């Protein structure tokens, strides 16, 4: 039973780890290094904005077991 669970976990995690690498390769291929750097910077700006918005006005926590510090306001701040 434990071996079957490990196999199912590997089959689930494998694509989750490889698909982002394929997408990053496409960004690099289509837009070059500057496009890849811009994407990474934009992702970090979203993370930082989510942190500060969530810290300032966030109260409700939508995912307490997965990400206990994440708030709804922080999610919206990151999205915007």
N, C-alpha and C positions, 0 to 999 in steps of 0.2 A: 504494500500500500504506500509506503514512504517513497519507494523508487518511482512509482507512478506519479506521485505528487511532484517530485523533483523534475520529472520529464515534462509535466504540464507547465510547471513554473518556467523551465528553460524555453519551452515553445512560446510562452507568453512574453518573456523578457527579451528573447532574441530579437524579434522585430522591433520592440520598443527601443532597443539600443542601436540597431542598424539603420532604421528608417531616417532618424535625424541626420546621420552621417551622409546618407544619400542626398537628402535635401540640401545639406550644407555644400556638398560637392556641386550640385546643380547651381546654387547661388554663386559659388566661386567660378564655375565654368561660364555662366552667362554674364556675370557682372564683374568678374575679376576679384583681385584681392581687396580693392576698395569697397566693393559691394559686400564682401564677407565681413570686413571690419565694420562697415556701417550697420549690418544686421546685428552683430554682436554688441556694438555700442547701444543700439536701440533697445535690445533686450535688457541690457544692464540699466539703462535709463528707466525702463518700465519697472524693473525690480526695485530700484531706489525710490521711484515715485510711489509705488505701492507700499513700501515700508513707511515712508513719511506720512502719507495720507492715512494709512491704517493706524499709525501711532498717534496721530493728532486727533482723528475723529472716529476711529473704528471702535465699535462696541460688540456687534454680533459676530460670532465665529461660526462660519458655515461648515468647516471641516475640522472639528476639534481632535479627532483621532489621527488624521493624516497630517495636518499642519496646524498645531494648536495656536500659533501666533498669527495666523492669517485671519483677516477680518473682511467683511463684505466691502467696507469702504476702501480697504487696501486693494482688493481685487479690482474695484472700479478705478482707483487711482492708477494702478498698473496698466489697465486697459486703455485709459485715456492717454 
